[in-house]
Amino acid sequence: MRYLSFIVAAAATLALPAAAFAHAHLNHADPAVGSTVPTAPKEVTLWFTQKLEPKFSTVEVHNAKDAPVQSGAATVDAADSTKMTVKLKPLPPGTYKVIWRVLSVDTHRTNGSFTFRVGP
């Protein structure tokens, strides 16, 4: 009986790290997190560690005055549901903040933000 308790406790302990990674976290972005790009991008693309629920996942891009600069709603790629893109209005040089909120297919919500800069 003692061995059964040990096995159950060990299995539960090993399962905890897997559960912690079950959320959709930002894997990488274009433009890259914290980067400076010489010319203004026409869109921002984000890749996540889990597949996303398109109806409940958003991306906004704001300028230094906190005004939105995206052109329309973000879309999740039909062929790769870990990829989400939002089109941008023409951007002058400056710093921009990307704000994302997503729901992964396993029903976990995550959010975050990062900046990138346009200019020298």
Secondary structure, 3 states (H helix, E strand, C coil): CHHHHHHHHHHHHHHHHHHHCCCCCEEEEECCCCCEECCCCCEEEEEECCCECHHHCEEEEECCCCCECECCCCEECCCCCCEEEEEECCCCCEEEEEEEEEEECCCCEEEEEEEEEECC
